[in-house]
Amino acid sequence: MANLKIKSGDITTFEGDAIVNAANESLLGGGGVDGAIHRAAGVELVKECATLGGCKTGEAKITSGYRLKARHVIHTVGPVYYEHSPQRAQELLESCYVNSIKTAEEHNCRTLAFPLISAGVYGYPKDKALEVAVNTIKKYGNDIDAVIILFDREAYSIAKEKYSDITE
Ligand code: ADP
């Protein structure tokens, strides 16, 4: 089972092998955590992203971290919740975590930070998004040290209640 913790904070300050970005299919930047990561990494990041030909929902692609303290950024695209059945949305969200972990392992990234993918403008209910994140990372992240970094208070209070054993 993966070594997993949950913290509150800003993912752009994470020091480790890689941070995961909740991107959109264009990979050319957006709002929320995506915007914050691009601002912190600098303009070189969007230049590399522009060479990748986008990313499908549920898949993941890796770049350098540029001015971030993390060496790499793993860009994954979560499902827009209301565009799918709840079951399909869950499968796609699980794929984001599985493919991000796989990509990390292929690039020797062992310390990894995740945001709560899809739980912002993409509308995934925060409690359910957290459940998918925790269960999927625990199941597939055998060889990694992972932290879920929660930016909003609501998500963090859900985590404190439901996963008090791994929430700091
Ligand atoms: P999505 O489009 O996948 O829903 P968002 O960026 O809108 O992505 O939201 C995903 C999650 O990231 C939300 O829970 C939001 O609160 C969180 N978030 C926003 N900025 C940051 C940040 N700097 N660090 C960590 N999480 C963040």
Backbone and ligand atoms as CSV (ligand in chain L), in Angstrom:
chain,resi,resn,atom,element,x,y,z
A,1,MET,N,N,0.830,-1.200,0.000
A,1,MET,CA,C,0.000,0.000,0.000
A,1,MET,C,C,0.870,1.258,0.000
A,2,ALA,N,N,0.375,2.287,-0.654
A,2,ALA,CA,C,1.165,3.517,-0.781
A,2,ALA,C,C,1.284,4.221,0.571
A,3,ASN,N,N,2.368,4.977,0.728
A,3,ASN,CA,C,2.491,5.891,1.847
A,3,ASN,C,C,1.766,7.173,1.453
A,4,LEU,N,N,0.613,7.418,2.043
A,4,LEU,CA,C,-0.232,8.552,1.625
A,4,LEU,C,C,-0.585,9.449,2.802
A,5,LYS,N,N,-0.436,10.775,2.565
A,5,LYS,CA,C,-0.862,11.769,3.560
A,5,LYS,C,C,-1.761,12.798,2.885
A,6,ILE,N,N,-2.511,13.498,3.698
A,6,ILE,CA,C,-3.330,14.602,3.195
A,6,ILE,C,C,-2.947,15.852,3.980
A,7,LYS,N,N,-2.688,16.936,3.261
A,7,LYS,CA,C,-2.334,18.198,3.910
A,7,LYS,C,C,-3.139,19.325,3.304
A,8,SER,N,N,-3.177,20.460,4.003
A,8,SER,CA,C,-3.772,21.631,3.373
A,8,SER,C,C,-2.622,22.512,2.892
A,9,GLY,N,N,-2.855,23.261,1.824
A,9,GLY,CA,C,-1.806,24.141,1.334
A,9,GLY,C,C,-1.887,24.385,-0.153
A,10,ASP,N,N,-0.761,24.883,-0.674
A,10,ASP,CA,C,-0.650,25.277,-2.082
A,10,ASP,C,C,0.341,24.326,-2.757
A,11,ILE,N,N,-0.117,23.600,-3.740
A,11,ILE,CA,C,0.707,22.562,-4.367
A,11,ILE,C,C,1.937,23.131,-5.075
A,12,THR,N,N,1.893,24.407,-5.429
A,12,THR,CA,C,3.024,24.979,-6.193
A,12,THR,C,C,4.294,25.099,-5.341
A,13,THR,N,N,4.163,24.987,-4.015
A,13,THR,CA,C,5.354,25.104,-3.164
A,13,THR,C,C,5.945,23.737,-2.805
A,14,PHE,N,N,5.373,22.664,-3.339
A,14,PHE,CA,C,5.822,21.302,-2.993
A,14,PHE,C,C,7.260,21.060,-3.473
A,15,GLU,N,N,8.078,20.529,-2.559
A,15,GLU,CA,C,9.445,20.161,-2.918
A,15,GLU,C,C,9.519,18.650,-3.024
A,16,GLY,N,N,9.732,18.152,-4.222
A,16,GLY,CA,C,9.784,16.714,-4.408
A,16,GLY,C,C,9.966,16.393,-5.877
A,17,ASP,N,N,9.712,15.144,-6.237
A,17,ASP,CA,C,9.977,14.731,-7.620
A,17,ASP,C,C,8.964,15.296,-8.614
A,18,ALA,N,N,7.686,15.304,-8.238
A,18,ALA,CA,C,6.687,15.779,-9.207
A,18,ALA,C,C,5.415,16.252,-8.525
A,19,ILE,N,N,4.779,17.246,-9.151
A,19,ILE,CA,C,3.407,17.602,-8.767
A,19,ILE,C,C,2.490,17.248,-9.933
A,20,VAL,N,N,1.273,16.891,-9.589
A,20,VAL,CA,C,0.275,16.576,-10.612
A,20,VAL,C,C,-0.574,17.825,-10.838
A,21,ASN,N,N,-0.821,18.111,-12.102
A,21,ASN,CA,C,-1.643,19.261,-12.477
A,21,ASN,C,C,-3.004,18.787,-12.974
A,22,ALA,N,N,-4.073,19.401,-12.465
A,22,ALA,CA,C,-5.424,19.142,-12.999
A,22,ALA,C,C,-5.615,20.073,-14.197
A,23,ALA,N,N,-5.183,19.592,-15.360
A,23,ALA,CA,C,-5.148,20.410,-16.569
A,23,ALA,C,C,-6.439,20.253,-17.371
A,24,ASN,N,N,-6.485,20.886,-18.535
A,24,ASN,CA,C,-7.586,20.628,-19.471
A,24,ASN,C,C,-6.984,20.010,-20.736
A,25,GLU,N,N,-7.831,19.558,-21.662
A,25,GLU,CA,C,-7.335,18.759,-22.786
A,25,GLU,C,C,-6.347,19.497,-23.679
A,26,SER,N,N,-6.394,20.816,-23.673
A,26,SER,CA,C,-5.462,21.579,-24.522
A,26,SER,C,C,-4.044,21.576,-23.942
A,27,LEU,N,N,-3.929,21.407,-22.645
A,27,LEU,CA,C,-2.659,21.528,-21.900
A,27,LEU,C,C,-2.035,22.910,-22.019
A,28,LEU,N,N,-2.820,23.894,-22.426
A,28,LEU,CA,C,-2.242,25.226,-22.640
A,28,LEU,C,C,-2.533,26.200,-21.501
A,29,GLY,N,N,-2.894,25.654,-20.351
A,29,GLY,CA,C,-3.128,26.500,-19.176
A,29,GLY,C,C,-4.602,26.803,-18.999
A,30,GLY,N,N,-4.964,27.199,-17.786
A,30,GLY,CA,C,-6.359,27.500,-17.476
A,30,GLY,C,C,-6.436,28.181,-16.132
A,31,GLY,N,N,-7.563,28.016,-15.448
A,31,GLY,CA,C,-7.723,28.644,-14.134
A,31,GLY,C,C,-7.363,27.678,-13.024
A,32,GLY,N,N,-7.761,27.991,-11.822
A,32,GLY,CA,C,-7.585,27.095,-10.676
A,32,GLY,C,C,-6.143,26.672,-10.472
A,33,VAL,N,N,-5.970,25.407,-10.159
A,33,VAL,CA,C,-4.630,24.902,-9.853
A,33,VAL,C,C,-3.727,24.951,-11.094
A,34,ASP,N,N,-4.314,24.762,-12.258
A,34,ASP,CA,C,-3.576,24.819,-13.521
A,34,ASP,C,C,-2.930,26.203,-13.697
A,35,GLY,N,N,-3.731,27.251,-13.500
A,35,GLY,CA,C,-3.219,28.617,-13.622
A,35,GLY,C,C,-2.119,28.880,-12.606
A,36,ALA,N,N,-2.330,28.417,-11.382
A,36,ALA,CA,C,-1.345,28.641,-10.316
A,36,ALA,C,C,-0.012,27.951,-10.656
A,37,ILE,N,N,-0.093,26.728,-11.186
A,37,ILE,CA,C,1.127,25.982,-11.535
A,37,ILE,C,C,1.863,26.683,-12.680
A,38,HIS,N,N,1.140,27.102,-13.695
A,38,HIS,CA,C,1.798,27.792,-14.820
A,38,HIS,C,C,2.431,29.116,-14.378
A,39,ARG,N,N,1.756,29.860,-13.503
A,39,ARG,CA,C,2.337,31.124,-13.019
A,39,ARG,C,C,3.622,30.867,-12.250
A,40,ALA,N,N,3.610,29.829,-11.414
A,40,ALA,CA,C,4.786,29.547,-10.588
A,40,ALA,C,C,5.929,28.943,-11.405
A,41,ALA,N,N,5.607,28.164,-12.430
A,41,ALA,CA,C,6.653,27.486,-13.222
A,41,ALA,C,C,7.302,28.426,-14.226
A,42,GLY,N,N,6.543,29.423,-14.673
A,42,GLY,CA,C,7.063,30.346,-15.684
A,42,GLY,C,C,6.656,29.924,-17.080
A,43,VAL,N,N,6.930,30.792,-18.052
A,43,VAL,CA,C,6.417,30.643,-19.415
A,43,VAL,C,C,7.023,29.451,-20.175
A,44,GLU,N,N,8.162,28.963,-19.693
A,44,GLU,CA,C,8.766,27.781,-20.335
A,44,GLU,C,C,7.819,26.578,-20.277
A,45,LEU,N,N,7.005,26.509,-19.236
A,45,LEU,CA,C,6.118,25.352,-19.074
A,45,LEU,C,C,5.095,25.285,-20.203
A,46,VAL,N,N,4.457,26.394,-20.524
A,46,VAL,CA,C,3.442,26.358,-21.581
A,46,VAL,C,C,4.100,26.069,-22.933
A,47,LYS,N,N,5.344,26.492,-23.089
A,47,LYS,CA,C,6.067,26.197,-24.343
A,47,LYS,C,C,6.269,24.702,-24.507
A,48,GLU,N,N,6.667,24.022,-23.441
A,48,GLU,CA,C,6.821,22.567,-23.543
A,48,GLU,C,C,5.455,21.892,-23.719
A,49,CYS,N,N,4.462,22.359,-22.979
A,49,CYS,CA,C,3.107,21.775,-23.101
A,49,CYS,C,C,2.597,21.869,-24.543
A,50,ALA,N,N,2.930,22.958,-25.217
A,50,ALA,CA,C,2.445,23.173,-26.585
A,50,ALA,C,C,3.000,22.140,-27.562
A,51,THR,N,N,4.061,21.445,-27.181
A,51,THR,CA,C,4.653,20.425,-28.062
A,51,THR,C,C,4.017,19.044,-27.865
A,52,LEU,N,N,3.103,18.914,-26.897
A,52,LEU,CA,C,2.629,17.580,-26.502
A,52,LEU,C,C,1.356,17.121,-27.204
A,53,GLY,N,N,0.722,18.014,-27.958
A,53,GLY,CA,C,-0.493,17.626,-28.695
A,53,GLY,C,C,-1.695,17.370,-27.798
A,54,GLY,N,N,-1.777,18.062,-26.683
A,54,GLY,CA,C,-2.931,17.917,-25.797
A,54,GLY,C,C,-2.916,16.614,-25.017
A,55,CYS,N,N,-3.987,16.382,-24.273
A,55,CYS,CA,C,-4.076,15.185,-23.423
A,55,CYS,C,C,-5.547,14.827,-23.270
A,56,LYS,N,N,-5.866,13.564,-23.470
A,56,LYS,CA,C,-7.272,13.140,-23.349
A,56,LYS,C,C,-7.672,13.006,-21.881
A,57,THR,N,N,-8.950,13.133,-21.622
A,57,THR,CA,C,-9.483,12.954,-20.269
A,57,THR,C,C,-9.089,11.570,-19.734
A,58,GLY,N,N,-8.534,11.559,-18.531
A,58,GLY,CA,C,-8.126,10.299,-17.907
A,58,GLY,C,C,-6.681,9.915,-18.176
A,59,GLU,N,N,-6.040,10.610,-19.131
A,59,GLU,CA,C,-4.638,10.289,-19.441
A,59,GLU,C,C,-3.691,11.286,-18.756
A,60,ALA,N,N,-2.379,11.069,-18.907
A,60,ALA,CA,C,-1.396,11.924,-18.232
A,60,ALA,C,C,-0.165,12.116,-19.102
A,61,LYS,N,N,0.423,13.308,-19.030
A,61,LYS,CA,C,1.679,13.597,-19.740
A,61,LYS,C,C,2.618,14.351,-18.820
A,62,ILE,N,N,3.911,14.160,-19.006
A,62,ILE,CA,C,4.896,14.742,-18.079
A,62,ILE,C,C,5.738,15.818,-18.748
A,63,THR,N,N,6.072,16.845,-17.980
A,63,THR,CA,C,7.007,17.881,-18.436
A,63,THR,C,C,8.008,18.148,-17.323
A,64,SER,N,N,8.944,19.020,-17.625
A,64,SER,CA,C,9.855,19.532,-16.610
A,64,SER,C,C,9.084,20.481,-15.678
A,65,GLY,N,N,9.640,20.759,-14.520
A,65,GLY,CA,C,8.984,21.661,-13.560
A,65,GLY,C,C,9.447,23.105,-13.661
A,66,TYR,N,N,10.494,23.363,-14.438
A,66,TYR,CA,C,11.026,24.724,-14.625
A,66,TYR,C,C,11.244,25.435,-13.300
A,67,ARG,N,N,10.580,26.567,-13.035
A,67,ARG,CA,C,10.892,27.321,-11.818
A,67,ARG,C,C,10.245,26.763,-10.549
A,68,LEU,N,N,9.509,25.691,-10.670
A,68,LEU,CA,C,8.929,25.056,-9.477
A,68,LEU,C,C,10.026,24.346,-8.691
A,69,LYS,N,N,9.724,24.038,-7.431
A,69,LYS,CA,C,10.675,23.236,-6.654
A,69,LYS,C,C,10.548,21.758,-6.993
A,70,ALA,N,N,9.412,21.379,-7.570
A,70,ALA,CA,C,9.247,19.999,-8.048
A,70,ALA,C,C,9.988,19.854,-9.387
A,71,ARG,N,N,10.635,18.700,-9.580
A,71,ARG,CA,C,11.416,18.491,-10.815
A,71,ARG,C,C,10.535,18.364,-12.046
A,72,HIS,N,N,9.348,17.778,-11.847
A,72,HIS,CA,C,8.452,17.529,-12.979
A,72,HIS,C,C,7.021,17.952,-12.662
A,73,VAL,N,N,6.259,18.178,-13.737
A,73,VAL,CA,C,4.811,18.330,-13.608
A,73,VAL,C,C,4.171,17.209,-14.426
A,74,ILE,N,N,3.259,16.486,-13.801
A,74,ILE,CA,C,2.490,15.465,-14.517
A,74,ILE,C,C,1.098,16.047,-14.748
A,75,HIS,N,N,0.769,16.251,-16.012
A,75,HIS,CA,C,-0.494,16.891,-16.360
A,75,HIS,C,C,-1.525,15.807,-16.637
A,76,THR,N,N,-2.634,15.863,-15.936
A,76,THR,CA,C,-3.702,14.904,-16.201
A,76,THR,C,C,-4.992,15.690,-16.362
A,77,VAL,N,N,-5.947,15.103,-17.077
A,77,VAL,CA,C,-7.201,15.816,-17.347
A,77,VAL,C,C,-8.349,15.047,-16.706
A,78,GLY,N,N,-8.936,15.647,-15.690
A,78,GLY,CA,C,-10.059,15.023,-14.997
A,78,GLY,C,C,-11.344,15.164,-15.802
A,79,PRO,N,N,-12.341,14.338,-15.477
A,79,PRO,CA,C,-13.628,14.454,-16.156
A,79,PRO,C,C,-14.409,15.680,-15.683
A,80,VAL,N,N,-15.148,16.303,-16.594
A,80,VAL,CA,C,-16.158,17.299,-16.208
A,80,VAL,C,C,-17.331,16.468,-15.691
A,81,TYR,N,N,-17.659,16.633,-14.413
A,81,TYR,CA,C,-18.560,15.688,-13.743
A,81,TYR,C,C,-19.873,15.487,-14.482
A,82,TYR,N,N,-20.505,16.575,-14.892
A,82,TYR,CA,C,-21.858,16.454,-15.455
A,82,TYR,C,C,-21.881,16.060,-16.932
A,83,GLU,N,N,-20.738,15.825,-17.512
A,83,GLU,CA,C,-20.704,15.356,-18.907
A,83,GLU,C,C,-20.783,13.829,-18.998
A,84,HIS,N,N,-20.779,13.157,-17.837
A,84,HIS,CA,C,-20.739,11.689,-17.829
A,84,HIS,C,C,-21.739,11.148,-16.812
A,85,SER,N,N,-22.011,9.852,-16.912
A,85,SER,CA,C,-22.749,9.211,-15.818
A,85,SER,C,C,-21.816,9.212,-14.602
A,86,PRO,N,N,-22.382,9.155,-13.375
A,86,PRO,CA,C,-21.510,9.117,-12.202
A,86,PRO,C,C,-20.488,7.982,-12.262
A,87,GLN,N,N,-20.915,6.841,-12.785
A,87,GLN,CA,C,-19.999,5.689,-12.850
A,87,GLN,C,C,-18.846,5.937,-13.822
A,88,ARG,N,N,-19.190,6.501,-14.982
A,88,ARG,CA,C,-18.148,6.799,-15.990
A,88,ARG,C,C,-17.204,7.896,-15.477
A,89,ALA,N,N,-17.785,8.894,-14.794
A,89,ALA,CA,C,-16.953,9.970,-14.240
A,89,ALA,C,C,-15.952,9.380,-13.244
A,90,GLN,N,N,-16.424,8.441,-12.428
A,90,GLN,CA,C,-15.524,7.817,-11.451
A,90,GLN,C,C,-14.412,7.031,-12.143
A,91,GLU,N,N,-14.766,6.275,-13.190
A,91,GLU,CA,C,-13.743,5.511,-13.923
A,91,GLU,C,C,-12.684,6.442,-14.508
A,92,LEU,N,N,-13.145,7.560,-15.078
A,92,LEU,CA,C,-12.196,8.505,-15.676
A,92,LEU,C,C,-11.315,9.144,-14.612
A,93,LEU,N,N,-11.904,9.472,-13.462
A,93,LEU,CA,C,-11.110,10.077,-12.393
A,93,LEU,C,C,-10.080,9.074,-11.851
A,94,GLU,N,N,-10.491,7.819,-11.709
A,94,GLU,CA,C,-9.534,6.779,-11.280
A,94,GLU,C,C,-8.378,6.681,-12.277
A,95,SER,N,N,-8.710,6.741,-13.568
A,95,SER,CA,C,-7.665,6.677,-14.604
A,95,SER,C,C,-6.657,7.811,-14.452
A,96,CYS,N,N,-7.130,8.995,-14.075
A,96,CYS,CA,C,-6.204,10.125,-13.870
A,96,CYS,C,C,-5.144,9.762,-12.837
A,97,TYR,N,N,-5.590,9.188,-11.709
A,97,TYR,CA,C,-4.635,8.840,-10.653
A,97,TYR,C,C,-3.739,7.679,-11.094
A,98,VAL,N,N,-4.329,6.663,-11.711
A,98,VAL,CA,C,-3.540,5.498,-12.141
A,98,VAL,C,C,-2.490,5.920,-13.176
A,99,ASN,N,N,-2.904,6.696,-14.176
A,99,ASN,CA,C,-1.957,7.094,-15.231
A,99,ASN,C,C,-0.913,8.083,-14.726
A,100,SER,N,N,-1.282,8.920,-13.760
A,100,SER,CA,C,-0.292,9.838,-13.170
A,100,SER,C,C,0.762,9.039,-12.406
A,101,ILE,N,N,0.331,8.037,-11.648
A,101,ILE,CA,C,1.273,7.205,-10.883
A,101,ILE,C,C,2.180,6.422,-11.843
A,102,LYS,N,N,1.587,5.873,-12.894
A,102,LYS,CA,C,2.355,5.117,-13.888
A,102,LYS,C,C,3.419,6.002,-14.543
A,103,THR,N,N,3.006,7.199,-14.924
A,103,THR,CA,C,3.934,8.149,-15.560
A,103,THR,C,C,5.047,8.517,-14.582
A,104,ALA,N,N,4.689,8.747,-13.328
A,104,ALA,CA,C,5.694,9.076,-12.312
A,104,ALA,C,C,6.715,7.941,-12.203
A,105,GLU,N,N,6.237,6.718,-12.118
A,105,GLU,CA,C,7.147,5.580,-11.946
A,105,GLU,C,C,8.056,5.410,-13.155
A,106,GLU,N,N,7.521,5.651,-14.345
A,106,GLU,CA,C,8.341,5.544,-15.568
A,106,GLU,C,C,9.481,6.558,-15.573
A,107,HIS,N,N,9.310,7.656,-14.827
A,107,HIS,CA,C,10.337,8.702,-14.794
A,107,HIS,C,C,11.045,8.767,-13.443
A,108,ASN,N,N,11.015,7.670,-12.715
A,108,ASN,CA,C,11.698,7.589,-11.417
A,108,ASN,C,C,11.283,8.668,-10.432
A,109,CYS,N,N,10.025,9.075,-10.486
A,109,CYS,CA,C,9.508,10.035,-9.510
A,109,CYS,C,C,8.848,9.250,-8.387
A,110,ARG,N,N,9.359,9.440,-7.183
A,110,ARG,CA,C,8.821,8.678,-6.043
A,110,ARG,C,C,8.058,9.554,-5.061
A,111,THR,N,N,8.396,10.839,-4.987
A,111,THR,CA,C,7.646,11.737,-4.103
A,111,THR,C,C,6.733,12.600,-4.965
A,112,LEU,N,N,5.445,12.510,-4.680
A,112,LEU,CA,C,4.436,13.001,-5.607
A,112,LEU,C,C,3.334,13.747,-4.853
A,113,ALA,N,N,2.946,14.921,-5.358
A,113,ALA,CA,C,1.832,15.670,-4.756
A,113,ALA,C,C,0.673,15.774,-5.742
A,114,PHE,N,N,-0.528,15.525,-5.236
A,114,PHE,CA,C,-1.744,15.597,-6.060
A,114,PHE,C,C,-2.667,16.705,-5.569
A,115,PRO,N,N,-3.316,17.427,-6.478
A,115,PRO,CA,C,-4.444,18.269,-6.070
A,115,PRO,C,C,-5.699,17.402,-6.100
A,116,LEU,N,N,-6.818,17.965,-5.695
A,116,LEU,CA,C,-8.064,17.197,-5.760
A,116,LEU,C,C,-8.656,17.373,-7.165
A,117,ILE,N,N,-8.217,16.475,-8.050
A,117,ILE,CA,C,-8.543,16.558,-9.478
A,117,ILE,C,C,-10.064,16.570,-9.694
A,118,SER,N,N,-10.511,17.445,-10.576
A,118,SER,CA,C,-11.933,17.587,-10.987
A,118,SER,C,C,-12.842,18.250,-9.953
A,119,ALA,N,N,-12.327,18.512,-8.753
A,119,ALA,CA,C,-13.207,18.998,-7.675
A,119,ALA,C,C,-13.372,20.511,-7.648
A,120,GLY,N,N,-12.830,21.208,-8.662
A,120,GLY,CA,C,-13.016,22.660,-8.765
A,120,GLY,C,C,-14.068,22.965,-9.814
A,121,VAL,N,N,-13.673,23.662,-10.873
A,121,VAL,CA,C,-14.654,24.043,-11.906
A,121,VAL,C,C,-15.237,22.831,-12.634
A,122,TYR,N,N,-14.573,21.688,-12.591
A,122,TYR,CA,C,-15.116,20.501,-13.262
A,122,TYR,C,C,-16.231,19.821,-12.459
A,123,GLY,N,N,-16.508,20.328,-11.254
A,123,GLY,CA,C,-17.755,20.015,-10.561
A,123,GLY,C,C,-17.902,18.660,-9.888
A,124,TYR,N,N,-16.826,17.902,-9.746
A,124,TYR,CA,C,-16.935,16.599,-9.066
A,124,TYR,C,C,-17.206,16.863,-7.578
A,125,PRO,N,N,-18.214,16.237,-6.978
A,125,PRO,CA,C,-18.468,16.465,-5.545
A,125,PRO,C,C,-17.208,16.167,-4.725
A,126,LYS,N,N,-16.866,17.112,-3.846
A,126,LYS,CA,C,-15.565,17.040,-3.169
A,126,LYS,C,C,-15.398,15.770,-2.334
A,127,ASP,N,N,-16.466,15.353,-1.627
A,127,ASP,CA,C,-16.327,14.158,-0.790
A,127,ASP,C,C,-16.065,12.923,-1.650
A,128,LYS,N,N,-16.766,12.846,-2.773
A,128,LYS,CA,C,-16.567,11.691,-3.663
A,128,LYS,C,C,-15.213,11.766,-4.361
A,129,ALA,N,N,-14.802,12.959,-4.741
A,129,ALA,CA,C,-13.490,13.129,-5.401
A,129,ALA,C,C,-12.369,12.693,-4.456
A,130,LEU,N,N,-12.537,13.010,-3.180
A,130,LEU,CA,C,-11.522,12.653,-2.186
A,130,LEU,C,C,-11.472,11.140,-1.980
A,131,GLU,N,N,-12.642,10.532,-1.974
A,131,GLU,CA,C,-12.709,9.081,-1.817
A,131,GLU,C,C,-11.995,8.379,-2.976
A,132,VAL,N,N,-12.249,8.842,-4.193
A,132,VAL,CA,C,-11.589,8.255,-5.366
A,132,VAL,C,C,-10.077,8.465,-5.262
A,133,ALA,N,N,-9.674,9.672,-4.869
A,133,ALA,CA,C,-8.238,9.977,-4.764
A,133,ALA,C,C,-7.566,9.038,-3.756
A,134,VAL,N,N,-8.122,8.951,-2.554
A,134,VAL,CA,C,-7.504,8.147,-1.493
A,134,VAL,C,C,-7.486,6.667,-1.888
A,135,ASN,N,N,-8.625,6.151,-2.331
A,135,ASN,CA,C,-8.685,4.717,-2.650
A,135,ASN,C,C,-7.758,4.350,-3.800
A,136,THR,N,N,-7.717,5.187,-4.826
A,136,THR,CA,C,-6.923,4.847,-6.017
A,136,THR,C,C,-5.425,4.964,-5.729
A,137,ILE,N,N,-5.033,6.019,-5.006
A,137,ILE,CA,C,-3.601,6.158,-4.682
A,137,ILE,C,C,-3.161,5.000,-3.783
A,138,LYS,N,N,-4.002,4.647,-2.809
A,138,LYS,CA,C,-3.641,3.530,-1.922
A,138,LYS,C,C,-3.498,2.226,-2.703
A,139,LYS,N,N,-4.377,2.040,-3.669
A,139,LYS,CA,C,-4.381,0.773,-4.404
A,139,LYS,C,C,-3.218,0.668,-5.398
A,140,TYR,N,N,-2.893,1.763,-6.070
A,140,TYR,CA,C,-1.925,1.686,-7.171
A,140,TYR,C,C,-0.561,2.318,-6.871
A,141,GLY,N,N,-0.462,3.062,-5.762
A,141,GLY,CA,C,0.774,3.805,-5.517
A,141,GLY,C,C,1.768,3.065,-4.649
A,142,ASN,N,N,1.952,1.781,-4.920
A,142,ASN,CA,C,2.800,0.956,-4.052
A,142,ASN,C,C,4.204,1.480,-3.854
A,143,ASP,N,N,4.760,2.060,-4.915
A,143,ASP,CA,C,6.169,2.442,-4.845
A,143,ASP,C,C,6.375,3.941,-4.661
A,144,ILE,N,N,5.341,4.652,-4.275
A,144,ILE,CA,C,5.511,6.104,-4.156
A,144,ILE,C,C,5.173,6.625,-2.764
A,145,ASP,N,N,5.702,7.827,-2.494
A,145,ASP,CA,C,5.331,8.617,-1.322
A,145,ASP,C,C,4.407,9.708,-1.821
A,146,ALA,N,N,3.153,9.667,-1.439
A,146,ALA,CA,C,2.196,10.608,-2.031
A,146,ALA,C,C,1.571,11.510,-0.985
A,147,VAL,N,N,1.264,12.741,-1.397
A,147,VAL,CA,C,0.499,13.649,-0.557
A,147,VAL,C,C,-0.587,14.290,-1.416
A,148,ILE,N,N,-1.778,14.354,-0.856
A,148,ILE,CA,C,-2.859,15.098,-1.500
A,148,ILE,C,C,-2.864,16.466,-0.830
A,149,ILE,N,N,-2.680,17.526,-1.619
A,149,ILE,CA,C,-2.627,18.873,-1.054
A,149,ILE,C,C,-3.933,19.602,-1.363
A,150,LEU,N,N,-4.667,19.914,-0.297
A,150,LEU,CA,C,-5.995,20.509,-0.449
A,150,LEU,C,C,-5.925,22.015,-0.243
A,151,PHE,N,N,-6.456,22.729,-1.176
A,151,PHE,CA,C,-6.387,24.192,-1.175
A,151,PHE,C,C,-7.611,24.809,-0.498
A,152,ASP,N,N,-8.762,24.162,-0.648
A,152,ASP,CA,C,-9.964,24.801,-0.085
A,152,ASP,C,C,-10.372,24.148,1.237
A,153,ARG,N,N,-10.942,25.016,2.091
A,153,ARG,CA,C,-11.282,24.621,3.454
A,153,ARG,C,C,-12.295,23.490,3.512
A,154,GLU,N,N,-13.257,23.537,2.605
A,154,GLU,CA,C,-14.320,22.533,2.638
A,154,GLU,C,C,-13.735,21.134,2.434
A,155,ALA,N,N,-12.887,21.021,1.422
A,155,ALA,CA,C,-12.271,19.721,1.143
A,155,ALA,C,C,-11.420,19.270,2.336
A,156,TYR,N,N,-10.708,20.238,2.929
A,156,TYR,CA,C,-9.832,19.889,4.049
A,156,TYR,C,C,-10.645,19.431,5.265
A,157,SER,N,N,-11.779,20.068,5.518
A,157,SER,CA,C,-12.567,19.627,6.674
A,157,SER,C,C,-13.211,18.262,6.422
A,158,ILE,N,N,-13.554,17.974,5.186
A,158,ILE,CA,C,-14.037,16.615,4.855
A,158,ILE,C,C,-12.934,15.598,5.149
A,159,ALA,N,N,-11.720,15.938,4.738
A,159,ALA,CA,C,-10.585,15.024,4.929
A,159,ALA,C,C,-10.317,14.782,6.412
A,160,LYS,N,N,-10.372,15.866,7.198
A,160,LYS,CA,C,-10.094,15.739,8.645
A,160,LYS,C,C,-11.083,14.807,9.314
A,161,GLU,N,N,-12.321,14.901,8.857
A,161,GLU,CA,C,-13.385,14.083,9.420
A,161,GLU,C,C,-13.254,12.616,9.002
A,162,LYS,N,N,-13.068,12.418,7.700
A,162,LYS,CA,C,-13.170,11.067,7.147
A,162,LYS,C,C,-11.845,10.301,7.165
A,163,TYR,N,N,-10.755,11.030,7.037
A,163,TYR,CA,C,-9.433,10.370,6.951
A,163,TYR,C,C,-8.490,10.963,7.996
A,164,SER,N,N,-8.968,11.077,9.243
A,164,SER,CA,C,-8.177,11.732,10.289
A,164,SER,C,C,-6.833,11.039,10.498
A,165,ASP,N,N,-6.768,9.741,10.205
A,165,ASP,CA,C,-5.522,8.995,10.429
A,165,ASP,C,C,-4.397,9.419,9.485
A,166,ILE,N,N,-4.739,9.939,8.317
A,166,ILE,CA,C,-3.667,10.316,7.373
A,166,ILE,C,C,-3.651,11.812,7.080
A,167,THR,N,N,-4.540,12.578,7.753
A,167,THR,CA,C,-4.593,14.029,7.519
A,167,THR,C,C,-3.748,14.763,8.555
A,168,GLU,N,N,-2.896,15.674,8.073
A,168,GLU,CA,C,-2.025,16.434,8.989
A,168,GLU,C,C,-2.575,17.834,9.219
L,1,ADP,P1,P,-10.654,20.994,-12.200
L,1,ADP,O1,O,-10.830,21.754,-13.475
L,1,ADP,O2,O,-9.992,19.643,-12.409
L,1,ADP,O3,O,-11.890,20.950,-11.367
L,1,ADP,P2,P,-9.571,23.142,-10.500
L,1,ADP,O4,O,-8.212,23.753,-10.604
L,1,ADP,O5,O,-10.736,24.033,-10.794
L,1,ADP,O6,O,-9.527,21.835,-11.433
L,1,ADP,O7,O,-9.759,22.516,-9.062
L,1,ADP,C1,C,-9.156,21.342,-8.609
L,1,ADP,C2,C,-8.823,21.480,-7.155
L,1,ADP,O8,O,-7.605,22.209,-7.024
L,1,ADP,C3,C,-9.861,22.257,-6.356
L,1,ADP,O9,O,-10.186,21.516,-5.187
L,1,ADP,C4,C,-9.171,23.579,-6.007
L,1,ADP,O10,O,-9.575,24.092,-4.761
L,1,ADP,C5,C,-7.726,23.131,-5.968
L,1,ADP,N1,N,-6.686,24.171,-6.108
L,1,ADP,C6,C,-6.743,25.397,-6.658
L,1,ADP,N2,N,-5.549,26.031,-6.569
L,1,ADP,C7,C,-4.704,25.173,-5.917
L,1,ADP,C8,C,-3.347,25.210,-5.481
L,1,ADP,N3,N,-2.569,26.271,-5.704
L,1,ADP,N4,N,-2.834,24.121,-4.831
L,1,ADP,C9,C,-3.592,23.031,-4.604
L,1,ADP,N5,N,-4.873,22.919,-4.987
L,1,ADP,C10,C,-5.430,23.968,-5.630
